[in-house]
């Protein structure tokens, strides 16, 4: 029997995406109470929408500022989405604060206190609008703190790394440093295809798909990708994977995000940039082999590359735990490998 529900469940836990689905979450409270720092609630305007976020002041003197961008989906300022309380970007803000870096993180459209902001969930904005939102957030951070570009860092996790690279590509003079944490490292739809293929292979091995069903699913998904890239309407024929991953609803977002190759954007960064790049052997979303494309492209910058053994995609400490969907999405402490490597880089800024 075709068990697409099980396949979709696996995809949701191992896929970078469904991030395009920015317009699904209702406004919620997103408090964060670290032991040694204080968040100030702030807001800024972008594209006619009020975005809500947290300005984290450092412990001691301010050495610089950082904009922290979360991963895909309706992900809030802390790196959480719905029932997934992983606190990825909140932990990053903690580490920055301890090292004298003030930071801003904000609720993307469809998450946290920003919510839907009147946007039609059936016609969400594209990826280019997301980059514009990040640019306005950066301008707000610099204006609010009075810190200039020479002490400004942009840090992106997962899909947020692509946003960070696009931001630097649009105005490289506004930034001096870029951190790319478990980043989307190949074209968006190529990565999504690789993830779908892997999960279909696992479904076949588990007896959930026949070879014919797998081939048919791959063909339909491949056609959907080709249609998105060409700007064509997707087939009206229902498909559990295409529909379950929101490709129809988010075709504009995906086409705009897929138009940029992260390695090409990385290669275009100024030589003067200090950059930080991570990958992990236990990352189910992005492989170290894929991240290597960006590592090579960043060779002309002052690059600090950290290859982890036991960090999850969301920077949780897996330790001896296996890399599987259950552990990857569990509430884990921050990876000690990440904390040490990231701390050394931040200390050197």
Buried (B, 14 or more C-beta within 10 A) or exposed (E): EBEBEBBBBBBBBBBBBBBBBBBBBEBEEBEBEBEEBEBEEBEBEBBEBEBBBBBBBBBEEBBBBBBBBBBBBBBBBBBBBEEBEBBBBBBBBBBBBBBBBBBBBBBBBBBBBBBBBEBEEEEBBBBBBBBBBBBBBBBBBBEBBEBEEEBBBBBBBBBBBBBBBBBBBEEBEBBBBBBBBBBBBBBBBBBBBBBBBBBBEBBBEEEBBEEEBBEBBBEBBEBBBEBBBEEEEBEEEEBBBBBBBBBBBBBBBBBBBBBBBBBBBBBEBEEEBBBBBBBBEBBBBBBBEBBBBBBEBBEBBBBBBBBBEBBBBBBBBBBEBEBBBEBBBBEBEBBEBBBEBBBEBBEEB
